[in-house]
Amino acid sequence: MREVIDQLVNEHQGLKPHLFDNDGNIRSFVKIYVEDDDINALDKEQTSVSENTIISIIPAIAGGSF
């Protein structure tokens, strides 16, 4: 799965700072799903995917007003 994300970032360089921290780790607020499962509940970045696997990248959003 990490290879797919790396390929996406190589094709769209502007995504890199949004998906990865300075150490090259996927940012903690970015949730990645393979089909309907969070990769953290699977094999994390080593989760295997096939050509037709649906991968969703969801940024966690927080906020509000006080």
N, C-alpha and C positions, 0 to 999 in steps of 0.2 A: 504494500500500500504506500509506503514512503516513496518508492520509486515513481508512483503516479503523481504524488504531490510535488515531488522535485521536478518532474517533467512539466507540470502545470506552471510552476514558478519560473522555469527556464523559458517557457514560451510567453509568459506574461510577467516580466520582471517587477512591475509595480506591485504585485501581490506579496512579494517576499517580506517586506517589513510588517505587513499586516498579519502574516501567518506564522513567521518565525521570530524568535527573540535573537539577541546578539550572539548567543551561543549556538544557534542553529536548531534549537528545540522548537517544537510547535508551541505557540503561545498558550498559556493556561486557559484563556478565555475563548479559544477557538475549539469548537467541538466538531469532531469528524465522525460521521456515521457511514458504515458499510451496510447497505440495504437499510434495515431499521435498527441496527445495533451500534451503540457507541463503541469506538475502537478500544476505549479503556476497559470495556467489559469483554473484549475479545483478546487479541494478541498485540494490542496497542499498534505501534507503527509497523510491526511485522505481520499484521493481519493480511492474509493472502486474498487476492482479488483476481477475478478473471476479466476477460475483455468486456463482458456485458454487465459487470457489477456496477450498481449505482452507488456512487460515493457522494455524500452531502457534506459541505463545509458550512458550519453555522457559527457566526460570531455571537457570543453571549452579549446581551445588551442589558445594561443596568442604568438606572438613573431615576430622576424624579426631582421634586422640588421640596424645599423645606420652608 
